[in-house]
Amino acid sequence: MVVGRVVPKQDLCAPVIPMLEHVNPWLAVPPQPPYVLPCDRDAIDEYNAEARETYKIRLDVLPEPFVGIATAPVVLLGLNPGFDDQDPEVHARPQFQALLRNNYSQGSSAFPFYFLDPTFESPGRQWWERKLRWLLEKFEPKELARSILCVEYFSYHSSRFRHASLELPSQEYGFGLVRSAIARGAVVVIMRGSELWIERVPELEGHSRAFKLNNPQNVVVSPGNCAGFDVVVSAIRDGIVNEGACRLSRVIYAVDIGSTRCKAGQTPNFAWARVDPADPRCVVGSSEIGKLADRIVRDLQDRQSVALGFEAPLFIPVPAESSALCYGRKNEGSRSFAAPVGLAVATLGLHQAAWILRRIADSCGKSIQFETDARSWPPSESYPILFCWEAFVSEKAHGRTHVQDAATAAMAFLSAESNLAGATTIMAERPLSLIAAAALWSGLATDLDVLHQPTVVIRPDEPFAGDVQAA
């Protein structure tokens, strides 16, 4: 774009987040529409009140501030995500919501730039395949999906863009991503809105690996439309060669607590399901507790962090006043832990969780860290963690089978994992953690303070509608 200082090729594993000036606001996107950040709400409501329909900001679909790995070697700059009549239906799909929220939190994924996933059906995929077809002729979709990051100037959807004068607090995070990309030597391609981008990120003018498209009305990244096309190709090739495991991968388990005893030929009332955030369409499960423990151990030994949920009360209140004893936790409703069924499930859950944790401790020892604090997930440490949480599957979220209930819980956790604290509504006065007691007994935990820490509680709204493959 403009010849400036010479910038070295980027280090793919260079830390990104410490270079940003702003905390990631997109972890706080509400679980239900209107999908708007609290910090942006007033300005958007005021704009929409006066805007023509074609320019109105759509809050019935999830914002898409960026797509792809934050450390990608090539960064594409757009204006805003646009809007198609099919978008509300696509954005309502639980699996798409899980993909998008996984992208917000920069979790592991087979296709971080999810529009290049060949199994993903959406108008966005069709659009991006046209714009990137020259690169798709040189690279496999999975390679390209791990090599590009698109940052939008304006994160919210609209049929047409006329928001240049509307400045939102959330935009600063995207500008920070671009500054971080420049600092690490990434190639930057301004697809649209070059004047706006340079005004907000002046460092672009002095970046020798930044390029404008010749025709911003037809944003194809091709040799004829991008003077830096060969530089883009070279950066992607270098990135494929040098890419390392810059982030630990993770998997999610949920356990539907029930008796493992049954007569020959019958299925136990116990079941579990496993979801890989890198491919949430593939859910596996079983009714065998031994298989569950073995699979978790294998994942942890492969240096994957594990979120392990139990459909049983994992913490109980110990109130200061005797008059408050034998009452349920706040917001439990009719499914109180203090009811006969709740007490039975809590006891059985503690019994089975302790057995599972001991199996994990015997196999993995001190190579993993036990966690229940919502701030520790998604994982970002250089060692695997075992994050235990509570599943609360009730009423209309119940499915036809125990393994379906486990899958429902696991998928709900995946959808909520970018804001676990905000998703938890069940509270307890002076909590006593039953899962922490099991962890201490098993040897996975040693800090007595965990006994006083409540767990995350995920309460799904609807049953899992997909298939569960036999583990």
PyMOL commands that set and color helices and strands:
alter all, ss='L'
color gray80, all
select helices_A, chain A and resi 17-19+25-28+38-50+53-55+87-91+94-104+114-116+123-131+133-136+141-145+171-183+194-200+202-206+229-242+289-301+322-324+340-367+374-376+395-397+402-423+434-442+448-452
alter helices_A, ss='H'
color red, helices_A
select strands_A, chain A and resi 66-67+74-78+148-152+187-190+210-212+250-256+271-275+283-286+305-310+315-317+369-371+385-391+431-433+457-458+469-470
alter strands_A, ss='S'
color yellow, strands_A
deselect
rebuild
show_as cartoon
